[in-house]
């Protein structure tokens, strides 16, 4: 066998033996070295160490692997162990090993859980790992490697809600005093009160040079891998705000531990609400710098700009006691910031912003949020214009927004509409409950200018007004789980108000209006409709049997004109085919079915055909399709008329029924009293055509012939209007003259003459009444 083949064969055999030894080593127990291993670990870690079994390892060593390791705590910091380690691989130094000593060059801790504790000591607060870093004999310090670990934080007897999971840590100690420590760390911050997972991933690498004061000098590069924004918010706040997006950052830290200078950059992308899709390509890059005191747990970060002028938006972040009892705050400083991109961001965050809202102008001010504390600050809008859907813009030269904890206040600001109207707006909003108070005041503003703003168009009454001017104050209140309500007092002038059931709009010349939610009160109303002057008051109170209350005063009106105004209510037209074939009734509209009014009607002078009544008064009870004018009184021909008028609106045409009593009515130079029932239906000429009446009457004191011969006249009548001659009949007629009493009857003849036949038993009288004359024929009794 040649020499070269022998060398290759020996080398291969050695490698094979080494490989076999490496495979067998983990199964070989090293219990005989357990005490020396424990002593070496105690010396390396500065803590008492206990573990389960110990075994050899070759491939990662040579060294030892120990399981179920417990690293006990310094009694000065408590009784809870410093660390629990599932598996620890210890690689000894070769030179001391040849001399019979076990000193470890490196320790690798798998699935370890550490408790980093800060406690009050006689010399001040101290961390439980500080003693490890302050060793004087650095040759005994091993390199530490932690994989898949967990780091808990404890302050006195209280464990912090924050911890780090999936922690990988590599620490290389210095070889001499005053040398540099080098470290590399990756981990995911997490909270104990949230699901067991990390929020974002942090990677850092750097070095530390111990010093006599201020904790030594550190130089560290940190990187926040691209992480979900909602996870970062969950970490800091302990709850999800529903804001999603991606965040990444880089930072360089340098200086003493008591005052580390920070310089870095932050990028925020794809900000959106949880239930909305992200708007790709939108990013918010920030450069920042600040200071960190690792010893006192104080962090200050400010964004900055590379250019000299102030940036449109700068951010300031402050945090204290961030591992124990976190207090933090963030402030936003706006400098001539354009409102349009801000609106896009707010909308993409899912805020309840109307779809058609547009904003223009600039924003200045500062707003901060602290935990605890809430929002604080002030914003100022300049040359701002707000446009909603197809509404014309609402402009503000100056407007402010004040934040106070969970309360947002808009001080009084002057707004200008597209028509040049001015209004003063003031608002309060509660962030937590969503309660809103909005006040609007104006000295003179067109109703169209108010209604053109979609958000303000639903003001009761004003939403019905087609034109006009209002002045006064309105207030809108929105409470949680309760629909918003308007209230206020204002004057309404020269307004056109369409009223269902009237043929033309009601022209309000002037009125005082009070709103209280759904309640509406109009007082001192002066109006005009179809040239007829109208005055009165109106009140709407939902929930009552008759929610509408009305006081109506009309100085003078012709009944025919009044009928024309009320024609849509009185005569609901059917279609052409329905009228041609008489197909049923027109459906009753909802506005008529639900109309319930309790009111009074006063008419100074009411002209009704050839009659003219004055001082007309009645109480009106309107219940859907049934209208009653009760307690009706009026003056007619020197006397009075009393009674009740009922109107049935169920059919296509109105049906009237009048029960009346006439007192001291002047007729034929005498006085007439009567009780009459009048029935008719329809509109226009149909009222006369369909007229039916019956009743009784008494008259006396007639001075004109031939009734001057009688002291009194009484009887009953029936009247049915017909063409060419009405059907009029009298019964139970009694006419007295002195001691004589005549009785009889009468009827209208076909030639239009009224024939009255009377008798007192001895004498018979025949009276014929025509338009031209009145003749009395006397005959003897048979």
Wavefront OBJ file of the C-alpha trace (Angstrom):
o trace
v 0.000 0.000 0.000
v 1.406 3.358 -0.997
v 1.992 6.093 1.552
v -0.651 8.456 0.042
v -3.341 5.792 0.095
v -2.525 5.046 3.696
v -2.912 8.742 4.614
v -6.269 9.005 2.831
v -7.493 5.811 4.447
v -6.455 6.946 7.926
v -8.035 10.370 7.392
v -11.268 8.817 6.204
v -11.306 6.482 9.162
v -10.722 9.364 11.545
v -13.526 11.386 9.989
v -15.829 8.423 10.133
v -14.936 7.849 13.771
v -15.492 11.548 14.501
v -18.878 11.478 12.790
v -19.859 8.376 14.713
v -18.702 9.959 17.955
v -20.768 13.071 17.176
v -23.863 10.971 16.683
v -23.293 8.933 19.817
v -22.235 11.868 22.048
v -25.753 13.279 22.788
v -26.727 9.869 24.120
v -23.752 9.697 26.427
v -24.498 11.044 29.885
v -22.034 13.417 31.501
v -23.313 13.078 35.065
v -19.795 12.574 36.422
v -19.046 16.135 35.276
v -22.352 17.606 36.480
v -20.923 19.302 39.548
v -18.018 20.813 37.631
v -20.455 21.970 34.901
v -22.711 23.549 37.535
v -19.725 25.310 39.115
v -18.623 26.626 35.728
v -22.098 27.940 34.946
v -22.361 29.576 38.373
v -19.089 31.372 37.766
v -19.971 32.350 34.180
v -23.441 33.698 34.961
v -22.873 35.009 38.467
v -25.951 33.086 39.634
v -26.664 29.740 41.220
v -27.647 27.309 38.494
v -29.585 24.053 38.670
v -30.334 21.656 35.841
v -31.586 18.172 35.074
v -29.478 15.735 33.101
v -26.207 16.593 31.339
v -24.970 15.068 28.116
v -22.034 15.448 25.766
v -22.244 17.062 22.362
v -19.639 17.181 19.658
v -21.034 18.901 16.606
v -21.874 22.136 18.428
v -18.978 21.855 20.825
v -17.220 20.031 21.842
v -19.147 20.650 25.009
v -22.132 19.776 27.102
v -25.890 20.014 26.770
v -27.962 20.397 29.928
v -31.771 20.433 30.155
v -34.400 21.960 32.425
v -32.061 24.708 33.567
v -33.049 27.121 36.325
v -30.890 30.211 36.813
v -31.710 31.563 40.245
v -32.027 35.228 41.112
v -29.828 37.338 43.328
v -31.676 37.385 46.687
v -31.424 41.170 46.660
v -33.927 41.197 43.769
v -36.379 38.573 44.924
v -37.082 34.865 44.999
v -38.331 34.289 41.436
v -35.590 32.723 39.253
v -33.741 34.900 36.784
v -34.363 32.474 33.929
v -35.899 29.178 32.934
v -34.079 27.438 30.070
v -35.342 24.376 28.258
v -31.923 23.486 26.832
v -28.464 25.014 27.386
v -25.434 24.166 25.259
v -22.139 25.039 26.961
v -18.866 25.031 25.040
v -15.804 25.044 27.332
v -12.530 26.819 26.668
v -9.981 24.310 25.429
v -6.887 25.581 27.252
v -8.403 25.536 30.800
v -9.987 22.184 29.909
v -6.527 20.708 29.216
v -5.487 22.000 32.631
v -8.415 20.233 34.291
v -10.692 23.255 34.729
v -14.059 23.883 33.105
v -14.478 27.462 31.928
v -17.080 28.151 29.282
v -16.340 30.101 26.123
v -19.969 30.329 24.998
v -23.450 29.487 26.234
v -26.390 28.862 23.911
v -29.837 29.044 25.580
v -32.799 27.541 23.711
v -36.428 28.328 24.636
v -35.372 30.474 27.556
v -37.619 32.767 29.606
v -35.860 35.670 31.353
v -37.118 37.960 34.106
v -35.402 41.342 33.871
v -36.102 43.148 37.117
v -35.586 46.683 38.313
v -35.680 47.140 42.068
v -34.875 49.805 44.607
v -31.448 49.317 46.178
v -29.612 51.291 48.883
v -27.599 53.016 46.116
v -30.705 53.672 44.016
v -32.683 51.716 41.397
v -30.774 48.851 39.800
v -31.370 46.116 37.202
v -30.730 42.485 38.062
v -28.494 41.970 35.006
v -26.183 44.886 35.831
v -23.852 42.709 37.904
v -23.198 40.522 34.868
v -21.998 43.528 32.893
v -19.816 44.891 35.684
v -17.499 41.917 36.044
v -13.846 42.684 36.684
v -12.394 39.431 35.334
v -13.654 39.487 31.768
v -11.771 36.350 30.795
v -14.416 34.350 32.665
v -17.304 35.828 30.709
v -18.698 33.543 27.996
v -20.386 34.645 24.802
v -24.168 34.363 25.207
v -26.531 33.183 22.485
v -30.282 33.101 23.118
v -32.690 31.527 20.646
v -36.540 31.599 20.687
v -36.555 33.266 24.051
v -38.959 35.365 26.018
v -37.976 38.431 28.019
v -40.260 39.593 30.838
v -39.925 42.873 32.721
v -40.537 43.258 36.414
v -40.529 46.354 38.613
v -40.376 45.517 42.259
v -43.150 43.022 42.881
v -45.113 44.045 39.775
v -44.609 42.318 36.446
v -44.960 44.585 33.404
v -47.699 44.001 30.859
v -45.004 44.210 28.168
v -42.662 41.395 27.181
v -40.578 40.312 24.164
v -41.258 37.056 22.387
v -39.273 35.162 19.727
v -36.157 36.837 21.087
v -32.766 35.999 19.551
v -29.825 37.588 21.340
v -26.079 37.368 20.724
v -23.745 39.030 23.242
v -19.985 39.106 22.798
v -18.226 40.301 25.973
v -14.974 42.264 25.880
v -11.690 40.431 26.385
v -10.375 43.108 28.735
v -11.614 45.799 31.075
v -12.861 48.871 29.314
v -13.478 46.944 26.127
v -16.606 46.978 24.027
v -19.574 44.702 24.402
v -21.125 43.724 21.104
v -24.707 42.596 20.746
v -27.271 41.663 18.150
v -30.961 41.323 18.965
v -34.185 40.412 17.172
v -37.546 40.123 18.840
v -41.236 40.891 18.770
v -42.719 43.142 21.496
v -45.957 41.831 22.984
v -48.462 42.331 25.788
v -49.728 39.880 28.372
v -53.303 41.165 28.053
v -53.473 40.452 24.315
v -53.237 37.202 22.301
v -49.891 35.432 22.679
v -48.127 36.832 19.631
v -45.757 39.653 18.844
v -46.662 43.066 17.510
v -44.086 43.892 14.850
v -40.475 42.761 14.617
v -37.414 44.713 15.841
v -33.843 44.074 14.708
v -30.935 45.872 16.415
v -27.184 45.582 16.400
v -24.553 47.625 18.172
v -21.885 47.959 20.823
v -21.585 49.273 24.342
v -18.518 50.596 26.120
v -18.950 50.678 29.912
v -18.219 53.926 31.715
v -17.912 55.129 35.243
v -21.042 57.267 34.968
v -24.245 57.586 32.929
v -24.225 53.873 32.145
v -21.437 53.993 29.562
v -21.663 54.764 25.824
v -23.851 52.937 23.336
v -23.952 52.893 19.563
v -26.907 50.977 18.211
v -28.681 50.538 14.881
v -32.328 49.535 15.132
v -34.809 48.546 12.477
v -38.552 48.006 12.714
v -39.433 45.578 9.968
v -42.543 46.419 7.949
v -45.289 45.706 10.434
v -49.044 46.093 10.632
v -50.118 49.427 12.115
v -52.946 47.890 14.098
v -50.414 45.635 15.834
v -48.292 48.637 16.838
v -51.405 50.401 18.163
v -52.371 47.255 20.042
v -48.930 47.183 21.626
v -48.886 50.822 22.729
v -52.548 51.339 23.594
v -53.650 47.854 24.562
v -56.591 47.916 22.143
v -57.381 48.096 18.451
v -58.623 51.396 17.013
v -59.627 49.737 13.754
v -56.837 51.572 11.876
v -54.809 49.380 9.550
v -51.750 50.033 7.434
v -48.050 49.281 7.356
v -45.239 50.889 9.372
v -41.475 50.548 9.027
v -38.637 52.496 10.648
v -34.865 52.775 11.010
v -32.998 54.491 13.835
v -29.446 55.067 14.990
v -28.845 55.523 18.735
v -25.587 56.887 20.116
v -24.424 58.287 23.449
v -24.560 57.421 27.138
v -27.390 55.211 28.359
v -28.749 58.139 30.336
v -29.060 60.301 27.222
v -29.035 58.442 23.927
v -29.375 60.580 20.824
v -31.769 59.116 18.251
v -31.811 59.800 14.534
v -33.924 57.882 12.038
v -36.796 57.650 9.591
v -40.351 56.327 9.720
v -42.645 55.388 6.838
v -46.412 54.879 7.130
v -48.217 53.284 4.182
v -51.670 52.189 3.074
v -53.551 53.650 6.043
v -57.172 52.476 6.079
v -59.955 51.262 8.325
v -60.178 47.546 9.073
v -63.233 46.983 6.861
v -61.956 49.005 3.880
v -59.413 48.200 1.214
v -56.089 50.058 1.398
v -55.375 52.864 -1.016
v -52.183 51.604 -2.578
v -49.282 53.959 -3.172
v -50.059 56.397 -0.359
v -47.148 56.878 2.028
v -46.268 59.270 4.841
v -42.464 59.401 5.277
v -40.998 61.113 8.371
v -37.462 61.903 9.437
v -37.098 62.066 13.201
v -34.628 62.626 16.000
v -34.819 62.569 19.757
v -33.419 61.340 23.052
v -33.772 58.188 25.120
v -32.846 57.675 28.757
v -32.676 53.903 29.140
v -31.995 54.246 32.857
v -35.039 56.389 33.712
v -37.288 55.056 30.881
v -37.905 58.373 29.160
v -38.255 58.721 25.394
v -38.611 61.891 23.314
v -38.896 61.845 19.500
v -39.558 64.733 17.109
v -39.970 64.631 13.362
v -37.905 67.091 11.357
v -37.369 68.233 7.805
v -34.179 68.511 5.792
v -35.278 71.872 4.365
v -35.037 75.098 6.331
v -38.707 76.056 6.319
v -41.132 74.376 8.699
v -42.719 71.195 7.260
v -46.506 71.061 6.701
v -46.786 68.382 9.397
v -44.460 67.560 12.283
v -44.949 64.899 14.941
v -43.692 64.743 18.540
v -43.792 61.585 20.654
v -43.156 61.329 24.403
v -43.138 58.266 26.650
v -42.209 57.649 30.299
v -42.055 54.512 32.417
v -42.846 52.657 29.214
v -42.019 49.241 30.691
v -43.735 49.628 34.065
v -46.572 52.159 34.104
v -46.562 53.570 30.573
v -47.429 57.223 30.090
v -47.205 58.442 26.553
v -48.356 61.180 24.266
v -48.148 62.195 20.633
v -48.535 65.701 19.223
v -49.169 66.799 15.641
v -48.131 70.271 14.505
v -49.766 71.514 11.315
v -48.263 74.350 9.287
v -50.281 75.568 6.295
v -51.290 71.958 5.733
v -53.617 71.358 2.795
v -57.033 70.036 3.837
v -57.584 67.882 0.755
v -55.062 65.078 1.550
v -56.143 65.190 5.191
v -59.745 64.555 4.124
v -58.610 61.615 2.007
v -56.799 60.135 4.997
v -59.770 60.623 7.334
v -62.120 59.096 4.787
v -59.840 56.114 4.270
v -59.696 55.584 8.009
v -63.418 54.941 7.751
v -64.616 58.031 9.601
v -68.326 58.772 8.897
v -67.497 61.416 6.287
v -70.263 62.132 3.734
v -69.402 60.660 0.358
v -69.666 63.958 -1.506
v -67.740 66.109 0.978
v -64.897 68.191 -0.446
v -62.567 70.453 1.518
v -60.175 73.176 0.435
v -57.997 75.527 2.424
v -55.143 75.235 4.887
v -54.749 74.055 8.464
v -52.517 75.394 11.246
v -52.160 74.459 14.891
v -51.176 71.656 17.221
v -53.123 68.707 18.566
v -51.830 66.096 20.969
v -53.028 62.810 22.385
v -51.797 61.374 25.670
v -52.541 58.180 27.548
v -54.120 58.909 29.902
v -55.474 62.345 29.102
v -56.983 62.146 25.624
v -56.880 64.839 22.948
v -55.686 68.377 23.651
v -54.885 71.272 21.338
v -56.182 73.747 18.793
v -56.457 73.841 15.019
v -57.169 76.846 12.837
v -58.655 76.747 9.326
v -57.815 79.545 6.894
v -59.671 80.363 3.673
v -61.511 77.072 3.986
v -64.325 75.909 1.742
v -66.545 72.906 2.447
v -68.664 71.437 -0.343
v -71.139 68.589 0.164
v -72.484 66.664 -2.839
v -74.054 69.151 -5.241
v -74.331 71.876 -2.606
v -72.569 75.170 -3.223
v -69.448 75.705 -1.077
v -69.664 77.006 2.486
v -66.675 79.299 3.105
v -64.832 80.259 6.286
v -62.188 82.924 6.340
v -61.163 81.804 9.832
v -62.378 78.912 11.968
v -60.956 77.108 14.987
v -61.176 73.599 16.388
v -60.430 73.105 20.098
v -59.634 69.668 21.563
v -60.088 69.069 25.301
v -59.822 65.425 26.390
v -62.771 63.690 24.700
v -64.435 66.969 23.772
v -64.092 68.919 20.493
v -65.363 72.491 20.397
v -65.772 74.799 17.417
v -65.955 78.397 18.682
v -68.282 80.779 16.904
v -67.118 81.191 13.307
v -68.635 83.191 10.457
v -69.580 81.189 7.367
v -70.475 82.648 3.991
v -72.768 80.891 1.522
v -72.450 81.082 -2.244
v -75.247 83.656 -2.227
v -73.349 85.964 0.105
v -75.432 85.149 3.205
v -73.589 85.145 6.519
v -74.184 82.755 9.399
v -72.428 82.181 12.707
v -71.717 78.528 13.492
v -70.660 76.943 16.794
v -70.372 73.228 17.623
v -69.444 70.715 20.342
v -68.673 67.045 19.783
v -68.046 64.246 22.305
v -65.611 61.705 20.886
v -66.552 58.892 23.249
v -70.335 59.054 22.978
v -70.725 60.716 19.579
v -72.959 63.446 21.070
v -73.106 66.577 18.907
v -74.354 70.122 19.540
v -74.494 72.524 16.597
v -75.681 76.147 16.787
v -76.401 78.350 13.761
v -77.321 82.019 14.020
v -77.971 84.597 11.316
v -79.205 88.173 11.129
v -80.564 87.635 7.626
v -80.165 84.505 5.527
v -82.177 83.142 2.640
v -83.860 79.833 3.311
v -82.448 78.595 0.006
v -78.929 79.309 1.275
v -79.601 77.114 4.310
v -81.351 74.361 2.396
v -78.623 74.269 -0.250
v -76.374 72.712 2.392
v -77.462 69.082 2.406
v -76.411 68.577 6.022
v -78.666 71.470 7.109
v -81.575 70.803 4.781
v -83.615 68.717 7.224
v -84.560 71.543 9.602
v -88.283 71.096 10.408
v -90.542 73.570 8.574
v -87.579 75.160 6.769
v -87.171 71.963 4.761
v -90.635 72.719 3.293
v -90.062 76.410 2.587
v -89.365 77.146 -1.076
v -88.127 80.701 -0.627
v -87.872 83.398 1.989
v -85.543 84.873 4.598
v -84.952 83.718 8.172
v -83.130 85.309 11.075
v -82.560 83.918 14.529
v -80.866 80.883 16.010
v -81.042 77.150 15.358
v -79.524 74.354 17.426
v -79.007 70.712 16.503
v -78.513 68.068 19.217
v -77.506 64.460 18.635
v -77.337 62.051 21.560
v -76.116 58.421 21.539
v -78.657 55.996 20.071
v -81.179 58.833 19.685
v -82.017 60.575 16.393
v -80.783 64.150 16.161
v -83.227 67.000 16.834
v -83.404 70.660 15.854
v -84.556 73.436 18.149
v -84.437 77.220 18.166
v -86.324 80.453 17.583
v -86.281 82.558 14.452
v -88.295 84.935 12.314
v -89.481 83.935 8.853
v -90.200 86.624 6.260
v -91.557 86.560 2.703
v -91.558 82.786 2.534
v -93.414 80.506 0.160
v -94.613 77.338 1.932
v -96.413 74.580 -0.022
v -99.176 73.031 2.089
v -100.639 69.687 1.136
v -104.291 70.104 0.312
v -104.026 73.742 -0.804
v -104.065 74.713 -4.458
v -101.204 77.190 -4.099
v -98.350 77.906 -1.663
v -98.971 79.901 1.472
v -97.089 83.167 1.275
v -95.848 83.980 4.804
v -95.145 87.686 5.046
v -93.864 87.381 8.604
v -93.959 84.806 11.425
v -92.207 83.971 14.677
v -91.117 80.317 14.765
v -90.128 78.082 17.675
v -88.691 74.589 17.175
v -88.242 71.956 19.861
v -87.447 68.648 18.235
v -90.518 67.604 16.262
v -92.601 70.340 17.937
v -93.267 73.428 15.798
v -94.862 76.681 16.912
v -95.678 79.577 14.562
v -96.920 82.772 16.191
v -98.009 86.135 14.846
v -98.328 84.735 11.361
v -99.205 87.244 8.649
v -99.693 85.506 5.334
v -101.306 85.747 1.933
v -102.765 83.096 -0.314
v -104.352 83.838 -3.683
v -104.636 87.504 -2.685
v -106.480 86.675 0.556
v -104.926 88.010 3.744
v -104.520 85.429 6.535
v -103.392 85.765 10.144
v -103.075 83.361 13.028
v -100.982 80.880 14.983
v -100.016 77.254 14.401
v -98.682 74.573 16.738
v -97.612 70.998 15.999
v -97.181 68.616 18.966
v -96.708 64.981 17.903
v -98.146 62.318 20.137
v -101.420 64.041 21.003
v -104.827 63.019 19.610
v -104.874 66.098 17.385
v -101.202 67.073 17.045
v -101.948 70.214 15.008
v -103.407 73.303 16.681
v -104.505 76.235 14.543
v -105.862 79.721 15.082
v -106.938 81.176 11.741
v -108.106 84.751 11.190
v -109.266 85.927 7.741
v -110.416 89.556 7.467
v -112.607 88.947 4.390
v -113.106 86.136 1.898
v -115.571 84.943 -0.712
v -116.665 81.341 -0.153
v -116.063 80.626 -3.839
v -112.425 81.767 -3.550
v -112.004 79.718 -0.385
v -113.323 76.689 -2.223
v -110.770 77.186 -5.011
v -107.929 77.312 -2.460
v -109.137 74.088 -0.811
v -109.932 72.340 -4.087
v -107.169 69.643 -3.833
v -108.697 68.634 -0.494
v -112.344 68.894 -1.517
v -112.246 67.445 -5.009
v -109.610 64.725 -5.518
v -109.642 64.140 -9.237
v -109.790 60.665 -10.714
v -108.197 59.585 -13.962
v -109.923 59.933 -17.312
v -111.038 56.293 -17.510
v -112.187 56.267 -13.890
v -114.337 59.333 -14.497
v -115.688 57.987 -17.804
v -116.734 54.621 -16.379
v -117.354 55.639 -12.782
v -114.723 53.314 -11.434
v -114.837 53.757 -7.662
v -113.298 56.319 -5.373
v -109.947 57.981 -5.534
v -107.645 56.556 -2.829
v -107.364 58.761 0.233
v -103.860 60.281 0.356
v -101.755 59.742 3.462
v -101.530 63.443 4.231
v -105.332 63.624 4.464
v -105.731 60.355 6.389
v -103.225 61.528 9.024
v -104.375 65.140 9.283
v -105.707 65.889 12.774
v -106.316 69.549 13.639
v -107.927 71.259 16.589
v -108.359 74.956 15.992
v -110.494 78.042 15.662
v -111.550 79.908 12.533
v -112.497 83.582 12.445
v -113.646 85.385 9.317
v -114.445 89.067 9.431
v -116.663 89.089 6.344
v -117.746 85.883 4.576
v -119.528 86.277 1.244
v -121.712 83.298 0.361
v -123.562 83.741 -2.936
v -126.040 86.596 -2.319
v -125.491 86.513 1.446
v -122.836 88.278 3.432
v -122.074 87.128 6.983
v -119.870 88.962 9.418
v -118.123 87.947 12.631
v -117.890 84.291 11.595
v -116.425 82.086 14.357
v -116.150 78.334 14.751
v -114.084 75.630 16.385
v -112.560 73.339 13.770
v -112.058 69.634 14.544
v -110.351 67.932 11.622
v -109.910 64.156 11.918
v -108.662 62.705 8.650
v -111.589 62.691 6.234
v -114.055 64.174 8.718
v -114.133 67.908 9.408
v -116.460 69.598 11.893
v -116.949 73.341 12.379
v -118.546 73.289 15.824
v -119.980 76.169 17.866
v -120.405 78.098 14.641
v -121.667 81.678 15.000
v -122.035 84.549 12.545
v -124.031 87.725 12.028
v -126.443 87.746 9.104
v -128.966 90.494 8.153
v -129.061 91.981 11.596
v -129.421 88.621 13.311
v -127.242 85.673 14.192
v -126.613 82.204 12.839
v -125.535 79.382 15.123
v -124.897 75.779 14.349
v -122.468 73.077 13.288
v -121.087 72.285 9.853
v -119.806 68.775 9.069
v -117.795 67.902 5.966
v -117.223 64.308 4.807
v -114.135 63.965 2.599
v -114.159 60.203 2.105
v -115.540 60.338 -1.412
v -114.338 61.976 -4.557
v -116.497 65.028 -3.745
v -117.137 66.626 -0.363
v -120.454 66.084 1.425
v -121.761 68.935 3.611
v -124.259 68.883 6.444
v -125.218 72.066 8.274
v -127.393 72.072 11.381
v -128.197 75.709 12.123
v -130.357 78.052 14.110
v -131.196 81.545 12.844
v -132.148 84.292 15.282
v -133.622 87.733 14.572
v -132.868 87.626 10.865
v -134.278 90.662 9.063
v -136.700 89.634 6.315
v -139.563 91.488 4.691
v -139.034 94.305 7.207
v -139.619 91.827 10.024
v -137.738 89.370 12.189
v -137.308 85.704 11.298
v -136.092 82.811 13.423
v -135.505 79.308 12.094
v -133.959 75.936 12.668
v -132.612 74.506 9.428
v -130.694 71.450 8.262
v -128.838 71.908 4.991
v -127.255 69.066 2.995
v -125.306 69.290 -0.218
v -122.235 67.884 -1.961
v -119.741 68.659 -4.670
v -117.997 71.866 -5.633
v -118.953 74.894 -7.660
v -122.411 74.746 -9.230
v -122.877 71.222 -7.865
v -123.352 72.716 -4.416
v -126.556 74.379 -5.583
v -127.684 71.447 -7.711
v -127.336 68.973 -4.833
v -128.838 71.271 -2.197
v -131.370 69.738 0.201
v -132.819 71.470 3.252
v -135.604 71.152 5.797
v -136.518 72.866 9.014
v -138.931 75.113 10.866
v -139.312 78.876 11.142
v -141.086 81.639 13.037
v -141.461 85.237 11.927
v -143.111 88.365 13.316
v -143.236 92.092 12.980
v -143.465 92.173 9.198
v -144.201 95.630 7.843
v -144.456 94.913 4.133
v -147.729 93.815 2.527
v -149.301 91.330 2.670
v -147.519 89.865 5.793
v -148.116 93.123 7.670
v -151.665 91.804 8.240
v -150.294 89.005 10.427
v -148.767 89.245 13.865
v -146.691 86.059 13.480
v -145.963 83.345 10.959
v -144.584 79.838 11.680
v -144.237 76.509 9.915
v -141.991 73.827 8.482
v -140.412 73.552 5.091
v -138.523 71.179 2.796
v -136.369 72.307 -0.107
v -134.875 70.270 -2.933
v -133.066 72.242 -5.546
v -134.031 71.488 -9.124
v -134.049 73.185 -12.476
v -135.808 75.126 -13.694
v -137.882 75.352 -10.516
v -136.762 74.313 -6.998
v -139.044 71.960 -5.111
v -140.157 73.929 -2.061
v -142.945 72.843 0.257
v -144.375 74.285 3.468
v -146.308 72.349 6.072
v -147.856 73.122 9.454
v -148.135 76.771 8.451
v -149.687 79.018 11.122
v -150.361 82.717 10.663
v -152.049 84.754 13.380
v -153.698 88.118 13.142
v -155.200 89.366 16.373
v -157.452 86.602 17.586
v -157.558 84.860 14.218
v -155.210 81.972 13.505
v -154.824 80.623 9.988
v -153.239 77.253 9.213
v -152.367 75.574 5.981
v -149.585 74.572 3.594
v -147.708 75.781 0.550
v -145.724 74.537 -2.432
v -143.749 75.834 -5.349
v -145.676 75.419 -8.604
v -144.202 74.329 -11.904
v -144.427 77.887 -13.201
v -142.196 79.077 -10.401
v -144.990 80.569 -8.280
v -145.289 79.761 -4.611
v -148.872 78.942 -3.701
v -149.863 79.158 -0.022
v -153.268 77.975 1.116
v -154.560 78.981 4.576
v -157.804 78.603 6.507
v -159.103 79.566 9.948
v -162.299 77.512 9.640
v -164.443 80.371 8.414
v -162.160 82.046 5.973
v -159.731 80.693 3.400
v -156.732 82.595 2.084
v -154.775 81.768 -1.054
v -151.408 83.540 -1.336
v -149.390 83.529 -4.530
v -145.815 84.733 -4.479
v -143.963 85.594 -7.658
v -140.872 87.578 -8.391
v -143.017 90.486 -9.554
v -145.805 90.592 -7.022
v -147.546 89.049 -4.060
v -151.320 88.623 -4.282
v -153.790 87.491 -1.606
v -157.150 85.989 -2.599
v -159.843 85.626 0.097
v -162.776 83.228 -0.070
v -165.626 82.045 2.274
v -165.467 78.759 4.020
v -167.590 75.988 2.619
l 1 2 3 4 5 6 7 8 9 10 11 12 13 14 15 16 17 18 19 20 21 22 23 24 25 26 27 28 29 30 31 32 33 34 35 36 37 38 39 40 41 42 43 44 45 46 47 48 49 50 51 52 53 54 55 56 57 58 59 60 61 62 63 64 65 66 67 68 69 70 71 72 73 74 75 76 77 78 79 80 81 82 83 84 85 86 87 88 89 90 91 92 93 94 95 96 97 98 99 100 101 102 103 104 105 106 107 108 109 110 111 112 113 114 115 116 117 118 119 120 121 122 123 124 125 126 127 128 129 130 131 132 133 134 135 136 137 138 139 140 141 142 143 144 145 146 147 148 149 150 151 152 153 154 155 156 157 158 159 160 161 162 163 164 165 166 167 168 169 170 171 172 173 174 175 176 177 178 179 180 181 182 183 184 185 186 187 188 189 190 191 192 193 194 195 196 197 198 199 200 201 202 203 204 205 206 207 208 209 210 211 212 213 214 215 216 217 218 219 220 221 222 223 224 225 226 227 228 229 230 231 232 233 234 235 236 237 238 239 240 241 242 243 244 245 246 247 248 249 250 251 252 253 254 255 256 257 258 259 260 261 262 263 264 265 266 267 268 269 270 271 272 273 274 275 276 277 278 279 280 281 282 283 284 285 286 287 288 289 290 291 292 293 294 295 296 297 298 299 300 301 302 303 304 305 306 307 308 309 310 311 312 313 314 315 316 317 318 319 320 321 322 323 324 325 326 327 328 329 330 331 332 333 334 335 336 337 338 339 340 341 342 343 344 345 346 347 348 349 350 351 352 353 354 355 356 357 358 359 360 361 362 363 364 365 366 367 368 369 370 371 372 373 374 375 376 377 378 379 380 381 382 383 384 385 386 387 388 389 390 391 392 393 394 395 396 397 398 399 400 401 402 403 404 405 406 407 408 409 410 411 412 413 414 415 416 417 418 419 420 421 422 423 424 425 426 427 428 429 430 431 432 433 434 435 436 437 438 439 440 441 442 443 444 445 446 447 448 449 450 451 452 453 454 455 456 457 458 459 460 461 462 463 464 465 466 467 468 469 470 471 472 473 474 475 476 477 478 479 480 481 482 483 484 485 486 487 488 489 490 491 492 493 494 495 496 497 498 499 500 501 502 503 504 505 506 507 508 509 510 511 512 513 514 515 516 517 518 519 520 521 522 523 524 525 526 527 528 529 530 531 532 533 534 535 536 537 538 539 540 541 542 543 544 545 546 547 548 549 550 551 552 553 554 555 556 557 558 559 560 561 562 563 564 565 566 567 568 569 570 571 572 573 574 575 576 577 578 579 580 581 582 583 584 585 586 587 588 589 590 591 592 593 594 595 596 597 598 599 600 601 602 603 604 605 606 607 608 609 610 611 612 613 614 615 616 617 618 619 620 621 622 623 624 625 626 627 628 629 630 631 632 633 634 635 636 637 638 639 640 641 642 643 644 645 646 647 648 649 650 651 652 653 654 655 656 657 658 659 660 661 662 663 664 665 666 667 668 669 670 671 672 673 674 675 676 677 678 679 680 681 682 683 684 685 686 687 688 689 690 691 692 693 694 695 696 697 698 699 700 701 702 703 704 705 706 707 708 709 710 711 712 713 714 715 716 717 718 719 720 721 722 723 724 725 726 727 728 729 730 731 732 733 734 735 736 737 738 739 740 741 742 743 744 745 746 747 748 749 750 751 752 753 754 755 756 757 758 759 760 761 762 763 764 765 766 767 768 769 770 771 772 773 774 775 776 777 778 779 780 781 782
